[in-house]
Amino acid sequence: MYGDETSYTTTALLLFVLLGIAVATDLRSRRIPNLLLLPALSLALMLHAIDAGMAGLVTAAGGLALGLAMLMPLYAVGGMGAGDVKLLGVIGSFLGPGGAVIAGLATMIAGAVLGIVFLLWQRCWPAPGTQIAQFSSPHNLTAPTPPIFQPAQTGSRKSYIPYAPAIAAGTIVALWYLDFLPRQFPG
């Protein structure tokens, strides 16, 4: 969908809606449902086919493959869920191969920042009961763990960091870099 300004605007708006729903569901339920991703993928394929025929489908498929490939190693080692991988793949299907790479790299940077914030949060405000209480020390004050950093399942020791916000940030960077978003606002 690299035809004209209208297709840029359409792509950006569709991605903002997709990302808004994905971030909300990831924060709320810690999942990105296929019921959201499959229609979005179908829409990306359809728009590319309408815009450029078979060449458009090849572009969408290349973006899908690269988007999936960029996060697959993290999924393979248990660092993220399959929904996150599929979300970047769907975004790649909208943006094409070059856009998928830009979105993926920016996502990884945003994810690293999110991970550092999570580690600092755990270091500065450990969960209650993880250290011996010394009532005379003001450094033992603990803050409640934010809901987005709480264990993914009851009884689980592994903390979950929702990755959809990082994917959203990476996608916005890609949209801006690819000139899907205005660099200067009228006024």
PyMOL CGO cylinders between C-alpha atoms (Angstrom):
from pymol import cmd
from pymol.cgo import CYLINDER

trace = [
    CYLINDER, 0.00, 0.00, 0.00, 2.60, 2.47, -1.04, 0.3, 1, 1, 1, 1, 1, 1,
    CYLINDER, 2.60, 2.47, -1.04, 0.43, 4.18, -3.62, 0.3, 1, 1, 1, 1, 1, 1,
    CYLINDER, 0.43, 4.18, -3.62, -0.81, 7.56, -2.48, 0.3, 1, 1, 1, 1, 1, 1,
    CYLINDER, -0.81, 7.56, -2.48, -1.47, 9.67, 0.57, 0.3, 1, 1, 1, 1, 1, 1,
    CYLINDER, -1.47, 9.67, 0.57, -4.93, 8.13, 1.03, 0.3, 1, 1, 1, 1, 1, 1,
    CYLINDER, -4.93, 8.13, 1.03, -3.50, 4.63, 1.35, 0.3, 1, 1, 1, 1, 1, 1,
    CYLINDER, -3.50, 4.63, 1.35, -0.91, 5.93, 3.83, 0.3, 1, 1, 1, 1, 1, 1,
    CYLINDER, -0.91, 5.93, 3.83, -3.66, 7.48, 5.94, 0.3, 1, 1, 1, 1, 1, 1,
    CYLINDER, -3.66, 7.48, 5.94, -5.83, 4.35, 5.69, 0.3, 1, 1, 1, 1, 1, 1,
    CYLINDER, -5.83, 4.35, 5.69, -2.94, 2.11, 6.73, 0.3, 1, 1, 1, 1, 1, 1,
    CYLINDER, -2.94, 2.11, 6.73, -2.00, 4.36, 9.66, 0.3, 1, 1, 1, 1, 1, 1,
    CYLINDER, -2.00, 4.36, 9.66, -5.60, 4.56, 10.91, 0.3, 1, 1, 1, 1, 1, 1,
    CYLINDER, -5.60, 4.56, 10.91, -6.12, 0.80, 10.64, 0.3, 1, 1, 1, 1, 1, 1,
    CYLINDER, -6.12, 0.80, 10.64, -2.87, 0.15, 12.49, 0.3, 1, 1, 1, 1, 1, 1,
    CYLINDER, -2.87, 0.15, 12.49, -3.78, 2.61, 15.25, 0.3, 1, 1, 1, 1, 1, 1,
    CYLINDER, -3.78, 2.61, 15.25, -7.10, 0.81, 15.78, 0.3, 1, 1, 1, 1, 1, 1,
    CYLINDER, -7.10, 0.81, 15.78, -5.40, -2.61, 15.72, 0.3, 1, 1, 1, 1, 1, 1,
    CYLINDER, -5.40, -2.61, 15.72, -2.68, -1.48, 18.14, 0.3, 1, 1, 1, 1, 1, 1,
    CYLINDER, -2.68, -1.48, 18.14, -5.14, 0.21, 20.49, 0.3, 1, 1, 1, 1, 1, 1,
    CYLINDER, -5.14, 0.21, 20.49, -7.21, -2.96, 20.81, 0.3, 1, 1, 1, 1, 1, 1,
    CYLINDER, -7.21, -2.96, 20.81, -4.10, -5.17, 21.07, 0.3, 1, 1, 1, 1, 1, 1,
    CYLINDER, -4.10, -5.17, 21.07, -2.54, -3.06, 23.82, 0.3, 1, 1, 1, 1, 1, 1,
    CYLINDER, -2.54, -3.06, 23.82, -5.81, -2.91, 25.77, 0.3, 1, 1, 1, 1, 1, 1,
    CYLINDER, -5.81, -2.91, 25.77, -6.38, -6.66, 25.60, 0.3, 1, 1, 1, 1, 1, 1,
    CYLINDER, -6.38, -6.66, 25.60, -2.74, -7.45, 26.37, 0.3, 1, 1, 1, 1, 1, 1,
    CYLINDER, -2.74, -7.45, 26.37, -2.79, -5.24, 29.46, 0.3, 1, 1, 1, 1, 1, 1,
    CYLINDER, -2.79, -5.24, 29.46, -6.17, -6.57, 30.59, 0.3, 1, 1, 1, 1, 1, 1,
    CYLINDER, -6.17, -6.57, 30.59, -6.00, -10.28, 29.80, 0.3, 1, 1, 1, 1, 1, 1,
    CYLINDER, -6.00, -10.28, 29.80, -2.33, -10.81, 28.92, 0.3, 1, 1, 1, 1, 1, 1,
    CYLINDER, -2.33, -10.81, 28.92, -3.32, -12.16, 25.51, 0.3, 1, 1, 1, 1, 1, 1,
    CYLINDER, -3.32, -12.16, 25.51, -3.60, -10.88, 21.96, 0.3, 1, 1, 1, 1, 1, 1,
    CYLINDER, -3.60, -10.88, 21.96, -6.45, -12.91, 20.49, 0.3, 1, 1, 1, 1, 1, 1,
    CYLINDER, -6.45, -12.91, 20.49, -6.47, -14.51, 17.05, 0.3, 1, 1, 1, 1, 1, 1,
    CYLINDER, -6.47, -14.51, 17.05, -9.99, -13.11, 16.70, 0.3, 1, 1, 1, 1, 1, 1,
    CYLINDER, -9.99, -13.11, 16.70, -8.31, -9.70, 16.38, 0.3, 1, 1, 1, 1, 1, 1,
    CYLINDER, -8.31, -9.70, 16.38, -5.27, -10.74, 14.35, 0.3, 1, 1, 1, 1, 1, 1,
    CYLINDER, -5.27, -10.74, 14.35, -6.83, -12.92, 11.64, 0.3, 1, 1, 1, 1, 1, 1,
    CYLINDER, -6.83, -12.92, 11.64, -9.31, -10.30, 10.37, 0.3, 1, 1, 1, 1, 1, 1,
    CYLINDER, -9.31, -10.30, 10.37, -6.54, -7.67, 10.44, 0.3, 1, 1, 1, 1, 1, 1,
    CYLINDER, -6.54, -7.67, 10.44, -4.27, -9.94, 8.39, 0.3, 1, 1, 1, 1, 1, 1,
    CYLINDER, -4.27, -9.94, 8.39, -7.09, -10.60, 5.92, 0.3, 1, 1, 1, 1, 1, 1,
    CYLINDER, -7.09, -10.60, 5.92, -7.69, -6.87, 5.61, 0.3, 1, 1, 1, 1, 1, 1,
    CYLINDER, -7.69, -6.87, 5.61, -3.99, -6.17, 4.97, 0.3, 1, 1, 1, 1, 1, 1,
    CYLINDER, -3.99, -6.17, 4.97, -3.86, -8.84, 2.27, 0.3, 1, 1, 1, 1, 1, 1,
    CYLINDER, -3.86, -8.84, 2.27, -7.04, -7.54, 0.66, 0.3, 1, 1, 1, 1, 1, 1,
    CYLINDER, -7.04, -7.54, 0.66, -5.86, -3.92, 0.66, 0.3, 1, 1, 1, 1, 1, 1,
    CYLINDER, -5.86, -3.92, 0.66, -2.51, -4.86, -0.86, 0.3, 1, 1, 1, 1, 1, 1,
    CYLINDER, -2.51, -4.86, -0.86, -4.21, -6.99, -3.51, 0.3, 1, 1, 1, 1, 1, 1,
    CYLINDER, -4.21, -6.99, -3.51, -6.58, -4.16, -4.44, 0.3, 1, 1, 1, 1, 1, 1,
    CYLINDER, -6.58, -4.16, -4.44, -3.74, -1.65, -4.53, 0.3, 1, 1, 1, 1, 1, 1,
    CYLINDER, -3.74, -1.65, -4.53, -1.13, -3.66, -6.48, 0.3, 1, 1, 1, 1, 1, 1,
    CYLINDER, -1.13, -3.66, -6.48, -2.54, -7.09, -7.39, 0.3, 1, 1, 1, 1, 1, 1,
    CYLINDER, -2.54, -7.09, -7.39, -0.18, -10.02, -7.07, 0.3, 1, 1, 1, 1, 1, 1,
    CYLINDER, -0.18, -10.02, -7.07, 2.79, -7.72, -6.37, 0.3, 1, 1, 1, 1, 1, 1,
    CYLINDER, 2.79, -7.72, -6.37, 0.84, -6.32, -3.42, 0.3, 1, 1, 1, 1, 1, 1,
    CYLINDER, 0.84, -6.32, -3.42, 0.18, -9.81, -2.07, 0.3, 1, 1, 1, 1, 1, 1,
    CYLINDER, 0.18, -9.81, -2.07, 3.88, -10.61, -2.35, 0.3, 1, 1, 1, 1, 1, 1,
    CYLINDER, 3.88, -10.61, -2.35, 4.70, -7.40, -0.46, 0.3, 1, 1, 1, 1, 1, 1,
    CYLINDER, 4.70, -7.40, -0.46, 2.20, -8.26, 2.29, 0.3, 1, 1, 1, 1, 1, 1,
    CYLINDER, 2.20, -8.26, 2.29, 3.48, -11.84, 2.54, 0.3, 1, 1, 1, 1, 1, 1,
    CYLINDER, 3.48, -11.84, 2.54, 7.08, -10.63, 2.75, 0.3, 1, 1, 1, 1, 1, 1,
    CYLINDER, 7.08, -10.63, 2.75, 6.19, -8.21, 5.53, 0.3, 1, 1, 1, 1, 1, 1,
    CYLINDER, 6.19, -8.21, 5.53, 4.30, -10.95, 7.37, 0.3, 1, 1, 1, 1, 1, 1,
    CYLINDER, 4.30, -10.95, 7.37, 7.24, -13.34, 7.13, 0.3, 1, 1, 1, 1, 1, 1,
    CYLINDER, 7.24, -13.34, 7.13, 9.79, -10.77, 8.29, 0.3, 1, 1, 1, 1, 1, 1,
    CYLINDER, 9.79, -10.77, 8.29, 7.56, -9.56, 11.13, 0.3, 1, 1, 1, 1, 1, 1,
    CYLINDER, 7.56, -9.56, 11.13, 7.14, -13.12, 12.37, 0.3, 1, 1, 1, 1, 1, 1,
    CYLINDER, 7.14, -13.12, 12.37, 10.83, -13.91, 11.95, 0.3, 1, 1, 1, 1, 1, 1,
    CYLINDER, 10.83, -13.91, 11.95, 11.98, -10.89, 13.96, 0.3, 1, 1, 1, 1, 1, 1,
    CYLINDER, 11.98, -10.89, 13.96, 10.31, -11.98, 17.20, 0.3, 1, 1, 1, 1, 1, 1,
    CYLINDER, 10.31, -11.98, 17.20, 10.30, -15.76, 16.72, 0.3, 1, 1, 1, 1, 1, 1,
    CYLINDER, 10.30, -15.76, 16.72, 13.66, -16.27, 18.51, 0.3, 1, 1, 1, 1, 1, 1,
    CYLINDER, 13.66, -16.27, 18.51, 12.31, -14.54, 21.63, 0.3, 1, 1, 1, 1, 1, 1,
    CYLINDER, 12.31, -14.54, 21.63, 9.20, -16.72, 21.51, 0.3, 1, 1, 1, 1, 1, 1,
    CYLINDER, 9.20, -16.72, 21.51, 11.32, -19.85, 21.03, 0.3, 1, 1, 1, 1, 1, 1,
    CYLINDER, 11.32, -19.85, 21.03, 13.21, -19.22, 24.28, 0.3, 1, 1, 1, 1, 1, 1,
    CYLINDER, 13.21, -19.22, 24.28, 10.04, -18.36, 26.22, 0.3, 1, 1, 1, 1, 1, 1,
    CYLINDER, 10.04, -18.36, 26.22, 10.62, -14.61, 26.29, 0.3, 1, 1, 1, 1, 1, 1,
    CYLINDER, 10.62, -14.61, 26.29, 7.21, -13.69, 24.88, 0.3, 1, 1, 1, 1, 1, 1,
    CYLINDER, 7.21, -13.69, 24.88, 3.87, -15.08, 23.82, 0.3, 1, 1, 1, 1, 1, 1,
    CYLINDER, 3.87, -15.08, 23.82, 2.80, -16.19, 20.36, 0.3, 1, 1, 1, 1, 1, 1,
    CYLINDER, 2.80, -16.19, 20.36, 0.29, -13.33, 20.16, 0.3, 1, 1, 1, 1, 1, 1,
    CYLINDER, 0.29, -13.33, 20.16, 3.12, -10.80, 20.27, 0.3, 1, 1, 1, 1, 1, 1,
    CYLINDER, 3.12, -10.80, 20.27, 4.91, -12.55, 17.41, 0.3, 1, 1, 1, 1, 1, 1,
    CYLINDER, 4.91, -12.55, 17.41, 1.72, -12.74, 15.35, 0.3, 1, 1, 1, 1, 1, 1,
    CYLINDER, 1.72, -12.74, 15.35, 0.94, -9.07, 16.04, 0.3, 1, 1, 1, 1, 1, 1,
    CYLINDER, 0.94, -9.07, 16.04, 4.27, -7.95, 14.58, 0.3, 1, 1, 1, 1, 1, 1,
    CYLINDER, 4.27, -7.95, 14.58, 3.68, -10.27, 11.63, 0.3, 1, 1, 1, 1, 1, 1,
    CYLINDER, 3.68, -10.27, 11.63, 0.29, -8.66, 10.94, 0.3, 1, 1, 1, 1, 1, 1,
    CYLINDER, 0.29, -8.66, 10.94, 1.86, -5.21, 11.23, 0.3, 1, 1, 1, 1, 1, 1,
    CYLINDER, 1.86, -5.21, 11.23, 4.49, -6.33, 8.73, 0.3, 1, 1, 1, 1, 1, 1,
    CYLINDER, 4.49, -6.33, 8.73, 1.74, -7.42, 6.36, 0.3, 1, 1, 1, 1, 1, 1,
    CYLINDER, 1.74, -7.42, 6.36, 0.41, -3.86, 6.38, 0.3, 1, 1, 1, 1, 1, 1,
    CYLINDER, 0.41, -3.86, 6.38, 3.84, -2.18, 6.08, 0.3, 1, 1, 1, 1, 1, 1,
    CYLINDER, 3.84, -2.18, 6.08, 5.67, -4.58, 3.78, 0.3, 1, 1, 1, 1, 1, 1,
    CYLINDER, 5.67, -4.58, 3.78, 9.15, -6.04, 4.31, 0.3, 1, 1, 1, 1, 1, 1,
    CYLINDER, 9.15, -6.04, 4.31, 11.00, -2.75, 4.85, 0.3, 1, 1, 1, 1, 1, 1,
    CYLINDER, 11.00, -2.75, 4.85, 8.36, -1.49, 7.26, 0.3, 1, 1, 1, 1, 1, 1,
    CYLINDER, 8.36, -1.49, 7.26, 8.37, -4.80, 9.14, 0.3, 1, 1, 1, 1, 1, 1,
    CYLINDER, 8.37, -4.80, 9.14, 12.12, -4.54, 9.70, 0.3, 1, 1, 1, 1, 1, 1,
    CYLINDER, 12.12, -4.54, 9.70, 11.88, -0.93, 10.91, 0.3, 1, 1, 1, 1, 1, 1,
    CYLINDER, 11.88, -0.93, 10.91, 8.91, -1.73, 13.17, 0.3, 1, 1, 1, 1, 1, 1,
    CYLINDER, 8.91, -1.73, 13.17, 10.68, -4.84, 14.49, 0.3, 1, 1, 1, 1, 1, 1,
    CYLINDER, 10.68, -4.84, 14.49, 13.93, -3.06, 15.31, 0.3, 1, 1, 1, 1, 1, 1,
    CYLINDER, 13.93, -3.06, 15.31, 12.12, -0.15, 16.97, 0.3, 1, 1, 1, 1, 1, 1,
    CYLINDER, 12.12, -0.15, 16.97, 9.96, -2.66, 18.87, 0.3, 1, 1, 1, 1, 1, 1,
    CYLINDER, 9.96, -2.66, 18.87, 13.05, -4.42, 20.19, 0.3, 1, 1, 1, 1, 1, 1,
    CYLINDER, 13.05, -4.42, 20.19, 14.47, -1.10, 21.40, 0.3, 1, 1, 1, 1, 1, 1,
    CYLINDER, 14.47, -1.10, 21.40, 11.15, -0.18, 23.06, 0.3, 1, 1, 1, 1, 1, 1,
    CYLINDER, 11.15, -0.18, 23.06, 10.97, -3.69, 24.57, 0.3, 1, 1, 1, 1, 1, 1,
    CYLINDER, 10.97, -3.69, 24.57, 14.47, -3.31, 25.99, 0.3, 1, 1, 1, 1, 1, 1,
    CYLINDER, 14.47, -3.31, 25.99, 13.51, -0.01, 27.59, 0.3, 1, 1, 1, 1, 1, 1,
    CYLINDER, 13.51, -0.01, 27.59, 10.35, -1.63, 29.02, 0.3, 1, 1, 1, 1, 1, 1,
    CYLINDER, 10.35, -1.63, 29.02, 12.45, -4.51, 30.38, 0.3, 1, 1, 1, 1, 1, 1,
    CYLINDER, 12.45, -4.51, 30.38, 14.91, -2.12, 32.02, 0.3, 1, 1, 1, 1, 1, 1,
    CYLINDER, 14.91, -2.12, 32.02, 12.04, -0.22, 33.65, 0.3, 1, 1, 1, 1, 1, 1,
    CYLINDER, 12.04, -0.22, 33.65, 10.66, -3.53, 34.91, 0.3, 1, 1, 1, 1, 1, 1,
    CYLINDER, 10.66, -3.53, 34.91, 14.02, -4.58, 36.36, 0.3, 1, 1, 1, 1, 1, 1,
    CYLINDER, 14.02, -4.58, 36.36, 14.51, -1.19, 38.02, 0.3, 1, 1, 1, 1, 1, 1,
    CYLINDER, 14.51, -1.19, 38.02, 11.01, -1.39, 39.45, 0.3, 1, 1, 1, 1, 1, 1,
    CYLINDER, 11.01, -1.39, 39.45, 11.76, -4.82, 40.93, 0.3, 1, 1, 1, 1, 1, 1,
    CYLINDER, 11.76, -4.82, 40.93, 15.12, -3.63, 42.27, 0.3, 1, 1, 1, 1, 1, 1,
    CYLINDER, 15.12, -3.63, 42.27, 13.85, -0.41, 43.82, 0.3, 1, 1, 1, 1, 1, 1,
    CYLINDER, 13.85, -0.41, 43.82, 10.52, -1.75, 45.09, 0.3, 1, 1, 1, 1, 1, 1,
    CYLINDER, 10.52, -1.75, 45.09, 10.80, -5.50, 45.68, 0.3, 1, 1, 1, 1, 1, 1,
    CYLINDER, 10.80, -5.50, 45.68, 7.65, -7.43, 46.42, 0.3, 1, 1, 1, 1, 1, 1,
    CYLINDER, 7.65, -7.43, 46.42, 6.71, -7.57, 50.11, 0.3, 1, 1, 1, 1, 1, 1,
    CYLINDER, 6.71, -7.57, 50.11, 8.24, -10.53, 51.90, 0.3, 1, 1, 1, 1, 1, 1,
    CYLINDER, 8.24, -10.53, 51.90, 11.29, -10.81, 49.63, 0.3, 1, 1, 1, 1, 1, 1,
    CYLINDER, 11.29, -10.81, 49.63, 13.64, -9.27, 52.14, 0.3, 1, 1, 1, 1, 1, 1,
    CYLINDER, 13.64, -9.27, 52.14, 13.99, -9.31, 55.90, 0.3, 1, 1, 1, 1, 1, 1,
    CYLINDER, 13.99, -9.31, 55.90, 12.09, -6.39, 57.36, 0.3, 1, 1, 1, 1, 1, 1,
    CYLINDER, 12.09, -6.39, 57.36, 14.16, -3.95, 59.30, 0.3, 1, 1, 1, 1, 1, 1,
    CYLINDER, 14.16, -3.95, 59.30, 11.76, -1.49, 60.79, 0.3, 1, 1, 1, 1, 1, 1,
    CYLINDER, 11.76, -1.49, 60.79, 14.45, 1.05, 61.52, 0.3, 1, 1, 1, 1, 1, 1,
    CYLINDER, 14.45, 1.05, 61.52, 15.51, 1.37, 57.85, 0.3, 1, 1, 1, 1, 1, 1,
    CYLINDER, 15.51, 1.37, 57.85, 13.52, 3.67, 55.57, 0.3, 1, 1, 1, 1, 1, 1,
    CYLINDER, 13.52, 3.67, 55.57, 14.84, 1.73, 52.53, 0.3, 1, 1, 1, 1, 1, 1,
    CYLINDER, 14.84, 1.73, 52.53, 12.49, -1.19, 53.18, 0.3, 1, 1, 1, 1, 1, 1,
    CYLINDER, 12.49, -1.19, 53.18, 9.41, 0.66, 52.03, 0.3, 1, 1, 1, 1, 1, 1,
    CYLINDER, 9.41, 0.66, 52.03, 7.72, -1.38, 49.33, 0.3, 1, 1, 1, 1, 1, 1,
    CYLINDER, 7.72, -1.38, 49.33, 5.32, -0.26, 46.69, 0.3, 1, 1, 1, 1, 1, 1,
    CYLINDER, 5.32, -0.26, 46.69, 2.70, -2.57, 45.32, 0.3, 1, 1, 1, 1, 1, 1,
    CYLINDER, 2.70, -2.57, 45.32, 3.63, -4.27, 42.07, 0.3, 1, 1, 1, 1, 1, 1,
    CYLINDER, 3.63, -4.27, 42.07, 1.81, -2.62, 39.17, 0.3, 1, 1, 1, 1, 1, 1,
    CYLINDER, 1.81, -2.62, 39.17, -0.79, -4.91, 37.57, 0.3, 1, 1, 1, 1, 1, 1,
    CYLINDER, -0.79, -4.91, 37.57, 1.16, -5.11, 34.31, 0.3, 1, 1, 1, 1, 1, 1,
    CYLINDER, 1.16, -5.11, 34.31, 4.15, -6.59, 36.15, 0.3, 1, 1, 1, 1, 1, 1,
    CYLINDER, 4.15, -6.59, 36.15, 2.25, -9.12, 38.25, 0.3, 1, 1, 1, 1, 1, 1,
    CYLINDER, 2.25, -9.12, 38.25, 2.56, -12.87, 37.61, 0.3, 1, 1, 1, 1, 1, 1,
    CYLINDER, 2.56, -12.87, 37.61, 0.80, -14.03, 34.46, 0.3, 1, 1, 1, 1, 1, 1,
    CYLINDER, 0.80, -14.03, 34.46, -1.17, -16.76, 36.26, 0.3, 1, 1, 1, 1, 1, 1,
    CYLINDER, -1.17, -16.76, 36.26, -2.08, -17.34, 39.87, 0.3, 1, 1, 1, 1, 1, 1,
    CYLINDER, -2.08, -17.34, 39.87, 0.68, -19.36, 41.48, 0.3, 1, 1, 1, 1, 1, 1,
    CYLINDER, 0.68, -19.36, 41.48, 3.12, -18.57, 38.68, 0.3, 1, 1, 1, 1, 1, 1,
    CYLINDER, 3.12, -18.57, 38.68, 6.57, -17.40, 39.72, 0.3, 1, 1, 1, 1, 1, 1,
    CYLINDER, 6.57, -17.40, 39.72, 7.30, -15.85, 36.34, 0.3, 1, 1, 1, 1, 1, 1,
    CYLINDER, 7.30, -15.85, 36.34, 6.42, -12.19, 35.92, 0.3, 1, 1, 1, 1, 1, 1,
    CYLINDER, 6.42, -12.19, 35.92, 4.81, -11.05, 32.73, 0.3, 1, 1, 1, 1, 1, 1,
    CYLINDER, 4.81, -11.05, 32.73, 5.68, -7.89, 30.87, 0.3, 1, 1, 1, 1, 1, 1,
    CYLINDER, 5.68, -7.89, 30.87, 3.07, -7.06, 28.22, 0.3, 1, 1, 1, 1, 1, 1,
    CYLINDER, 3.07, -7.06, 28.22, 4.90, -6.58, 24.94, 0.3, 1, 1, 1, 1, 1, 1,
    CYLINDER, 4.90, -6.58, 24.94, 2.05, -5.04, 22.90, 0.3, 1, 1, 1, 1, 1, 1,
    CYLINDER, 2.05, -5.04, 22.90, 2.93, -1.52, 24.14, 0.3, 1, 1, 1, 1, 1, 1,
    CYLINDER, 2.93, -1.52, 24.14, 6.50, -1.99, 22.85, 0.3, 1, 1, 1, 1, 1, 1,
    CYLINDER, 6.50, -1.99, 22.85, 5.14, -3.26, 19.52, 0.3, 1, 1, 1, 1, 1, 1,
    CYLINDER, 5.14, -3.26, 19.52, 2.83, -0.23, 19.35, 0.3, 1, 1, 1, 1, 1, 1,
    CYLINDER, 2.83, -0.23, 19.35, 5.74, 2.14, 20.00, 0.3, 1, 1, 1, 1, 1, 1,
    CYLINDER, 5.74, 2.14, 20.00, 7.87, 0.40, 17.38, 0.3, 1, 1, 1, 1, 1, 1,
    CYLINDER, 7.87, 0.40, 17.38, 5.06, 0.56, 14.84, 0.3, 1, 1, 1, 1, 1, 1,
    CYLINDER, 5.06, 0.56, 14.84, 4.51, 4.27, 15.44, 0.3, 1, 1, 1, 1, 1, 1,
    CYLINDER, 4.51, 4.27, 15.44, 8.23, 4.86, 14.85, 0.3, 1, 1, 1, 1, 1, 1,
    CYLINDER, 8.23, 4.86, 14.85, 8.00, 2.87, 11.60, 0.3, 1, 1, 1, 1, 1, 1,
    CYLINDER, 8.00, 2.87, 11.60, 4.91, 4.80, 10.47, 0.3, 1, 1, 1, 1, 1, 1,
    CYLINDER, 4.91, 4.80, 10.47, 6.71, 8.06, 11.15, 0.3, 1, 1, 1, 1, 1, 1,
    CYLINDER, 6.71, 8.06, 11.15, 9.93, 6.93, 9.47, 0.3, 1, 1, 1, 1, 1, 1,
    CYLINDER, 9.93, 6.93, 9.47, 8.06, 5.69, 6.37, 0.3, 1, 1, 1, 1, 1, 1,
    CYLINDER, 8.06, 5.69, 6.37, 6.19, 9.04, 6.11, 0.3, 1, 1, 1, 1, 1, 1,
    CYLINDER, 6.19, 9.04, 6.11, 2.79, 7.51, 6.93, 0.3, 1, 1, 1, 1, 1, 1,
    CYLINDER, 2.79, 7.51, 6.93, 2.52, 10.17, 9.62, 0.3, 1, 1, 1, 1, 1, 1,
    CYLINDER, 2.52, 10.17, 9.62, 3.05, 13.88, 9.01, 0.3, 1, 1, 1, 1, 1, 1,
    CYLINDER, 3.05, 13.88, 9.01, 6.41, 15.19, 10.19, 0.3, 1, 1, 1, 1, 1, 1,
    CYLINDER, 6.41, 15.19, 10.19, 4.94, 18.66, 10.58, 0.3, 1, 1, 1, 1, 1, 1,
    CYLINDER, 4.94, 18.66, 10.58, 1.46, 19.40, 11.74, 0.3, 1, 1, 1, 1, 1, 1,
    CYLINDER, 1.46, 19.40, 11.74, -0.55, 22.10, 9.96, 0.3, 1, 1, 1, 1, 1, 1,
    CYLINDER, -0.55, 22.10, 9.96, -1.10, 25.24, 11.88, 0.3, 1, 1, 1, 1, 1, 1,
]
cmd.load_cgo(trace, "trace")
